[in-house]
Amino acid sequence: MSSDDFIVTPWHVEGKIDYNKLIKKFGTEKISRQLLNTIEKIAGESHFMLRRGIFFSHRDLTRTLNDYKKGNKFFLYTGRGPSGHTHIGHLVPWVFAKWLQDKFKTNMYFQLTDDEKFFAKSKLTLEDANKFAYENALDFIALGFKPNNTKIIIDTKNIESLYPIAAKFAKKINFSNTKAVFGFTNQTNVGMIFYTSLQSAPCFLEDRPVLIPLGVDQDPHFRITRDIAPKLGLPKPALIHNIMIPSLLGTGGKMSASDDNSTIYTTDTPEVVKKKINKYAFSGGQPTIEEHRKKGGNPDVDISYQYLRIFFEPDDKKLKKLHDDYKSGKLLTGELKSILIEKINKFLKKHQQEREKARDKVDKYMFK
């Protein structure tokens, strides 16, 4: 694979992603300044993830907002494939979804695809995937979602509700279509081939359109859903995509729940967070302090700065100062890492407290 190549699929992300190329490859639309202004006008404020291009692309968001202004509401849907513990990258679309839910006063469905991860991961048992689903649900609840307008779906537990919708989609999707989109082969198990039908189902739990905040790697599933929906007389799901959250190592791809050294989990202790950031977070600084003071660092590749930009420093003025100080050499890599460590641990302290409280009320959120 050359340095200009990258791979983005629902199960594998590799290389340095060129998001402008990805927009063309996937056939999505870049979020325009006009669209940002429309969101801000309706919501009453902007969101830093929109301003900074963390959410960068969409399908039919313009239509959804225009319909909303006419009084036609939508609902929200996102999810997680429970193959391990939740990491900070998973939280990005969930936090943004919470903002959308609050601003647009709508319902949220959160799908935990324990079956899909069982199909996709050769060493993962179905029982373990189900256990991870409940653990991941705690992280979702901890962000402040309320049970009166938020429901959690676990595929193997809610199959009776999902299957009738999935069956209608499965009948319209042929193998050549999924093969072309996902690159399936004769060795691919039939669970994987069927799975897109099941991921389509929550899009149609309500008799109104859906908006899905999600990582752009999941777009191919819904590309198929959008092709099939009109054939069944159903509205096409609208999507808003976030960028891939990079691993600590800065090697391209995305943060992975299966690689401890490249990942910050929501269950990590302050000591573990400090060790991981100091030891593994890729630096955009110079080899020596003297060189760094003279030449400055590169915030565009520095992982500590990127995590602050993506999630942990919502204040634009403070972020700009960090950017400028690091680029000028005034701020050292070690100092930037210390700032990130403090912010992550402050966030995780509260999050872990809320996560424990969620254990006693998780049943209230479960889709019945």
URKABEL-V516383 format. One record per residue. N is the residue number from 0. RES is the residue in one letter. OMEGA is omega in whole degrees, 0 to 359 (* if undefined). D_CENTER is the distance of its C-alpha to the mean C-alpha in Angstrom with 2 decimals. Layout:
# URKABEL-V516383
n: [N:N]
res: [RES:RES]
omega: [OMEGA:OMEGA]
d_center: [D_CENTER:D_CENTER]
This chain:
# URKABEL-V516383
n: [0:1:2:3:4:5:6:7:8:9:10:11:12:13:14:15:16:17:18:19:20:21:22:23:24:25:26:27:28:29:30:31:32:33:34:35:36:37:38:39:40:41:42:43:44:45:46:47:48:49:50:51:52:53:54:55:56:57:58:59:60:61:62:63:64:65:66:67:68:69:70:71:72:73:74:75:76:77:78:79:80:81:82:83:84:85:86:87:88:89:90:91:92:93:94:95:96:97:98:99:100:101:102:103:104:105:106:107:108:109:110:111:112:113:114:115:116:117:118:119:120:121:122:123:124:125:126:127:128:129:130:131:132:133:134:135:136:137:138:139:140:141:142:143:144:145:146:147:148:149:150:151:152:153:154:155:156:157:158:159:160:161:162:163:164:165:166:167:168:169:170:171:172:173:174:175:176:177:178:179:180:181:182:183:184:185:186:187:188:189:190:191:192:193:194:195:196:197:198:199:200:201:202:203:204:205:206:207:208:209:210:211:212:213:214:215:216:217:218:219:220:221:222:223:224:225:226:227:228:229:230:231:232:233:234:235:236:237:238:239:240:241:242:243:244:245:246:247:248:249:250:251:252:253:254:255:256:257:258:259:260:261:262:263:264:265:266:267:268:269:270:271:272:273:274:275:276:277:278:279:280:281:282:283:284:285:286:287:288:289:290:291:292:293:294:295:296:297:298:299:300:301:302:303:304:305:306:307:308:309:310:311:312:313:314:315:316:317:318:319:320:321:322:323:324:325:326:327:328:329:330:331:332:333:334:335:336:337:338:339:340:341:342:343:344:345:346:347:348:349:350:351:352:353:354:355:356:357:358:359:360:361:362:363:364:365:366:367]
res: [M:S:S:D:D:F:I:V:T:P:W:H:V:E:G:K:I:D:Y:N:K:L:I:K:K:F:G:T:E:K:I:S:R:Q:L:L:N:T:I:E:K:I:A:G:E:S:H:F:M:L:R:R:G:I:F:F:S:H:R:D:L:T:R:T:L:N:D:Y:K:K:G:N:K:F:F:L:Y:T:G:R:G:P:S:G:H:T:H:I:G:H:L:V:P:W:V:F:A:K:W:L:Q:D:K:F:K:T:N:M:Y:F:Q:L:T:D:D:E:K:F:F:A:K:S:K:L:T:L:E:D:A:N:K:F:A:Y:E:N:A:L:D:F:I:A:L:G:F:K:P:N:N:T:K:I:I:I:D:T:K:N:I:E:S:L:Y:P:I:A:A:K:F:A:K:K:I:N:F:S:N:T:K:A:V:F:G:F:T:N:Q:T:N:V:G:M:I:F:Y:T:S:L:Q:S:A:P:C:F:L:E:D:R:P:V:L:I:P:L:G:V:D:Q:D:P:H:F:R:I:T:R:D:I:A:P:K:L:G:L:P:K:P:A:L:I:H:N:I:M:I:P:S:L:L:G:T:G:G:K:M:S:A:S:D:D:N:S:T:I:Y:T:T:D:T:P:E:V:V:K:K:K:I:N:K:Y:A:F:S:G:G:Q:P:T:I:E:E:H:R:K:K:G:G:N:P:D:V:D:I:S:Y:Q:Y:L:R:I:F:F:E:P:D:D:K:K:L:K:K:L:H:D:D:Y:K:S:G:K:L:L:T:G:E:L:K:S:I:L:I:E:K:I:N:K:F:L:K:K:H:Q:Q:E:R:E:K:A:R:D:K:V:D:K:Y:M:F:K]
omega: [181:184:181:183:173:180:176:174:178:185:184:176:185:175:178:189:171:188:175:176:181:177:179:182:182:181:178:178:175:178:185:175:179:180:176:179:179:178:182:181:181:185:182:176:176:173:187:180:174:182:185:178:174:166:195:191:182:167:174:176:178:178:181:181:177:177:180:179:178:179:180:185:176:170:185:179:171:184:184:173:190:179:182:180:179:173:188:177:180:186:187:180:180:178:179:178:177:177:178:181:180:185:184:174:185:181:180:172:183:185:175:191:181:179:181:181:174:178:190:185:187:184:182:177:178:179:179:178:179:177:178:178:179:178:178:178:179:179:179:180:183:181:174:176:182:185:181:179:180:179:181:179:171:191:184:179:185:186:181:178:185:192:179:177:181:181:179:179:182:181:183:182:178:185:182:179:180:178:180:183:189:181:179:179:178:179:181:181:187:175:179:182:181:197:182:178:182:178:176:192:182:178:189:178:177:182:175:184:180:170:186:169:185:172:186:179:180:183:183:177:187:171:177:179:182:177:185:188:181:179:178:180:183:180:177:174:172:184:169:192:170:177:175:180:188:175:177:188:178:185:184:182:181:176:184:179:183:181:186:186:184:194:170:180:178:180:181:176:177:180:180:177:180:181:182:181:183:186:192:186:183:185:172:182:179:183:180:178:181:179:182:178:184:187:183:181:180:182:182:179:182:186:179:178:181:178:175:180:186:192:199:174:182:181:185:181:178:179:180:178:177:179:184:180:180:182:181:183:179:180:181:179:180:179:178:177:179:178:180:180:181:182:178:183:175:178:184:178:179:182:181:175:179:179:178:177:183:182:184:184:184:182:180:183:188:178:180:*]
d_center: [25.47:26.47:24.78:23.82:22.06:18.46:16.85:13.55:13.47:11.38:13.25:14.10:13.05:16.09:17.87:17.56:15.54:17.54:15.26:18.45:19.52:16.28:16.71:20.23:19.47:17.03:19.17:16.71:17.85:17.21:16.75:20.34:22.11:23.76:20.57:19.41:22.89:22.73:19.61:21.33:24.57:23.34:21.14:23.85:21.73:19.06:15.75:15.49:11.98:13.76:16.92:15.53:13.70:10.20:9.72:12.36:12.93:13.65:15.87:18.55:17.16:20.69:22.31:20.27:21.24:24.79:25.14:23.90:26.60:29.10:28.27:26.11:23.11:19.82:17.60:13.85:11.90:8.50:8.37:8.26:10.74:13.01:14.59:14.95:14.36:11.19:10.49:9.58:6.56:5.05:6.57:5.31:4.22:6.94:9.29:9.22:9.81:12.59:14.08:14.24:15.79:18.27:19.25:19.67:20.99:19.53:18.48:15.12:14.61:12.18:12.78:13.14:14.21:16.78:18.97:16.65:16.07:19.81:20.58:18.44:19.44:23.23:23.78:21.61:23.79:22.90:24.10:21.81:18.72:19.95:20.52:17.03:15.85:18.04:17.01:13.27:14.56:16.37:13.41:12.03:15.64:16.23:14.19:17.05:16.46:19.93:21.26:23.35:20.56:17.65:17.99:16.33:17.04:17.75:18.81:21.94:23.03:22.53:23.64:26.70:24.77:22.29:24.85:27.12:24.39:23.05:26.69:27.27:24.41:25.48:28.95:27.85:25.65:27.83:27.34:28.01:25.12:22.52:24.36:24.09:20.35:19.31:22.45:23.64:27.10:29.98:28.71:25.36:25.66:25.98:23.18:20.66:22.64:22.61:19.04:17.70:20.32:18.91:15.32:17.17:19.07:17.02:17.06:20.76:21.32:22.70:25.26:23.33:20.48:16.77:13.91:10.42:7.42:4.73:4.01:7.79:8.83:8.86:11.14:14.33:14.41:14.53:16.90:19.28:18.73:19.63:22.67:23.95:23.45:26.46:28.63:28.20:28.79:25.26:23.14:20.44:16.87:15.48:12.00:10.25:7.97:6.29:7.88:7.49:8.15:11.73:13.71:16.54:19.02:18.10:18.93:16.33:13.63:10.64:10.74:11.94:12.80:16.13:17.36:18.60:19.87:16.74:14.52:14.73:14.41:14.57:18.01:19.42:22.71:23.63:25.83:23.24:20.81:23.83:24.90:21.64:21.20:24.91:25.31:22.28:20.43:21.46:23.88:24.74:28.11:31.57:33.41:35.75:35.88:38.72:36.86:33.77:36.01:37.66:34.88:31.76:28.25:25.45:22.43:20.57:20.40:20.67:17.66:18.84:19.00:15.60:14.00:16.30:15.38:11.61:11.85:15.28:17.82:17.39:21.06:21.60:25.18:24.50:21.84:24.40:27.05:25.07:24.42:28.09:29.55:27.70:28.60:32.20:32.59:33.25:30.19:30.12:27.23:28.25:28.28:24.81:23.55:25.49:23.88:20.34:21.63:23.20:20.18:17.83:20.68:21.44:17.95:17.98:21.54:20.78:17.58:19.62:22.42:20.41:18.92:22.54:23.64:21.09:23.01:25.91:24.21:21.51:23.90:23.98:20.38:20.96:21.40:25.10]
